[in-house]
Amino acid sequence: MSNDLSPEAAPEEKTGEGWYVDARCTNCDVARQLAPDVIHERNGRAEVIRQPQNEAEQRQMYAAAFACHTRSIRHPAQHLTPDVDPYPLALDDTVQLCGHNSRQTAGANSYLLRRPTGSTMMIDTPRWSAELATRYEVLGPVTDVLLTHQDHAAHGRRYADRFGARLWIHEGDLDAAPDADHIIRGTDPVEIGAGVTAYPLPGHTRGSVLYVADARYCFSGDSFYWSRGTADLEVAAGVTWYSITELAASLARTAPLLRFEWVLPGHGDRKRLPADEMSRRLEQLTARTRTLQPQPIDFTAVRW
């Protein structure tokens, strides 16, 4: 499988040696999540602050490079070939990070959720590739593709068809996947499969959904995320497309029903905490969100 950029998309190679981030970086934060020791934010974009100094840091760099949706993390002499591709990347024994984030989902993270039966569910989607689909199937047959909202729906149908899987989306965002196999309606929780429940959470978009599995994992889409900057759960008020007021109401209705240890968002960082601590922080987030007022969409205002 080739992961090289098409000629028209490839930037000029940098003169010199070592890893760097090219000018196409959109400051999506994914690289800093995956390579925190060697990539930081400077002047509104990701930047390599130093070269990898050991094998662990080199693995971080490859993880960041293969996840970057603009393929902006580059090395003059090292190409992104399948033998150094770390994805899918295990976060624990149940959840894998897909990597290979897509430009068509604004570089959002996506996940694979392994089930006790040996099957797998995909939550949101990486960029489309038949070769990647084969990689993901190695973990077990993929039975369901769960879309958290319209921004992350771009490749849902193609992956579902490739896997022979069911595609799920909420009716509020149905325009993004009008041929979905299962449509979640209203605001009541819906059981997707054994141990997996969808919780509609209108706010970021009209049809945003959380998926909670095994009272451990919360796939939160873009409804909330873990912020390294505040060391807490946060909402991205500046990129709430539908209604921050509705998001506050959704959290107030839904937060008392939720139990999880991992928050696994599309944008923003992941975090694992004891379930009681996560519940306490979610309650506090709900209270803070009630105080927020609608504001213009502003990607530059988000600080992960």
N, C-alpha and C positions, 0 to 999 in steps of 0.2 A: 504494500500500500504506500503510495507516495503522499507525503504531507507537504511537499514544496508548494510555494505560492505560484499562481499562474503568472506568466511574464508581465502581463499588464498591471498586476497588483503588486509585484515585487519592487521594493524600494532599492535605491542604490546601496551597494554594500559599503559598510563603514571601513575606512582605512585604519589599519592597526590590528591589535589582537584583543581577544576577549569578548565576553558577552556584553550586549548593550540592548537598549530599548529604542526602536526607531520612532519616527515622528507620527506614525499612525495611531499611537497609543490613545485610547479614549478615557484613561484614568478610571477603569471599571473596578479596580481593586483586586481582581482575581489573582494577579501575579503576586501581590503582597500577601494574600492569604496563603499561597502555596510556597512562597520563598521569602519568608519574613526576615531571614538572616542576611539576605543579599540584595533584596529589592525593597526600596522605600518610595514614598511619595515626595517629589520635589517639584515646585513650580507647576502644580496642577497636573502632574503626570507621573507614571512609574519611572523609576530610574535605578539602574544597577549601581549600588554604592561601592561594591568591591567584587572582585572575582571569587568564585567558589574556592574554598581552601581545603576541602576534604570531600570524601565520597558522598556524605550525607547532603552537603550543600550543593554538590553537582546534581544529585537526584532532585533536590528542590528546584533547581533551575530548569531541568527537563520537564518536571511537572508543570511549572509555570508556562514554559514555552509551548507545550502541547495543549494547554488549556486556553491560551490567549486567543481571543476571537479575531484579532487582526493579524496574528502571527508576527507581532512586533518584537518579540524577544528573540534575538538573533545572535549568531556567532559567525564570523567570517569563514571559519574552517570546519564547523560542525553542523551537519544537516540533520533535520528531524526525520529520522528513519524509523521503521517499525521496531527495530531491535532495542531502541532506547525509549520507546513509548511506554509510560508506566500505567496507562489506563486500560480497564477500569481500576481505580485506586481504592483500596480498602480503607474505610474510616473505622470500622470495627468488623465483627464477624457477620454482620447483617446488612450493612449499608456500604455501597461503593459509589465513589464519585466518578461520573462519566468522563469528565474532561472534554476536550475538543469543543469548547463553547462556540456558539454560532453568532455570526454578525446579525442574523435575522431575529435573534432573541435578545439583542443588546448585550450579548456576552454573558447571559445568565448561566449559573451552575445547574446541572441536572444530576439525577441520582438513580441508582438501581437498588431496589429493596428485595432482599432474598426472603423467601417464605419457607416455613418448615416443611412444606411438601416438596421442596426442590425447585419450585418455579420462582420467577422473578417478576417484579413490577418496575416499570420505568416511570420516574416522576419528572415531568418536563423533558426537554429533549436537547441533546447535543446537536452539532451540525450534522446534516444528513450525509451518510456514507454507507454503502453496502458493506464495505470492509469493516467499518466500525460496528455495524450491526452484528456481524459474525463474531467479533471480539466479545460483545456484550452477551451473546447467547451462550458463550462458554460457561457462564455462571449457572445456567439453567434456562428452560424455555420461558420467554417473556409472555405473560398472559394478559397484561393490562398496561396501557400508557395513560397516565393520570396527568392531566394538564391543570396547573394551578390557576391560570388566567390567560387572557388573550395575548399578552405580550410574549408568552413562551410557547405558543401553539404552532409555530411555523412548520415544524417537521413532524408533527404528531401523526398525521395520516400516513406518511411514508413509512415511519417506523412501525406503526401498528400493522400496516399491510405486510411489511417485510416479516414481522414476527408472527402474523396471524393472531394478533392481539386485539383486545377491545379498547377503543379510544373513549376517554371520559372528559367531559367539560361541563361547566355550569351554564344554564340557559342564559344568564346575563351576558355571557361572552360567546354565545353560540355563533355569532357572525365569523369568528376566527376559526371555527371548526364545524361548519354546518353539516358535515357528513359524519359527525361523531356517532359512535355506537350506543353510548349511554349518556343521557343528559340529566344532570343533577338539577333539581328544581327547588325553589323556595329557600328557606333559611334553616330548615331542620337537618340534623345530622343524617347521613346516609351511609350504610354499611357497604363498602366496596368489595370486601372479601373477608375471610376469617382474620380477625385482629386488625383490620384496616378500616378506618372511618373517615368520610369526607365531612368537613365542617364548612358550610358556606360562610364567607366573611366579606360581604360587600364593603368596598371602601377604596382600596387601591384601584380596582376596576369594579364595575357593576357585578361581575361574575367571579370574583376572586374566591378561592377555596383553599383551606388547609387540609392536608391529609395527615392523620395521626395513626401510627402503627404500634401495636403492642404496648401501649402506654409508655413508650420510650422515645419514639421518633416523631417530630413534628416537621413536616415539609411545608414551610410557611410561604412559599412563593415570594412575592414582594410585599406581603402584608406586614411583616416585622422581621427583624434580623438582629444578630449580635454585633454590637459596635465595639471595636477595639479602642476607639477614641474615648468613649464614656464607660467602657467595661460594663455594659448593661444592654438589655433589650431595647430596641428603638424602632420607631416607624420613620419612613422616609417621607415626611410631609411635603417636601418640595417636588416629589414625583408621584403624588397621589392623584391619579387621573380622574377618578370619579368624584369622591367626596371624603374629606377628612372627618367631617361630622358623621357621615355614615360609618366610617371605619371605627370611630369612637363607640358608636352604638353597637356595632357588630362585636367589638371586643367585650363590651359590657355584657352582652348576651351570651357570648361563647366562652370567654375565659374561665368561668367557674366550672365548665364541663370538661376542660382540657387537663390531661395528665401526661407529661412527657419529660424526658431528660435531655434530649438533643433538640436544638433548633437548627434546622437545615434549610436555609433560605435560597432563593434564586440569586439575589444580589445581597451583598453584605456577608459577614463572616459566620461561620458555624461555631457552636459552643455546646459543651456537655456540662451539666450541673445536676446535683441531686434533684429529684422531682419536686420536693417541697420547696427548695430554693428557686427553682424555675417558676413554680406557681406564684411564689411571693413576688418575684420580679414582673411576672405577667400582670398581676393585679396592680402593681405600681405603674406599669406602662399604660394600662387601661385608664388609670386616673390622670396621668399626664396627657394622654391623647385627648381627653375631654376638654382640656384647656386650649388646644390648638385651633387656630383659625385657618380658613381657606387661604391659599397663597398661589401665586403664579408658578407654573412648572419651571423648575430651575435645576438642571442636573448638576451644575457647578456648586450648588449650595449643599449637596450631600457630602457629609464627612463620615467615612466608614469607621 
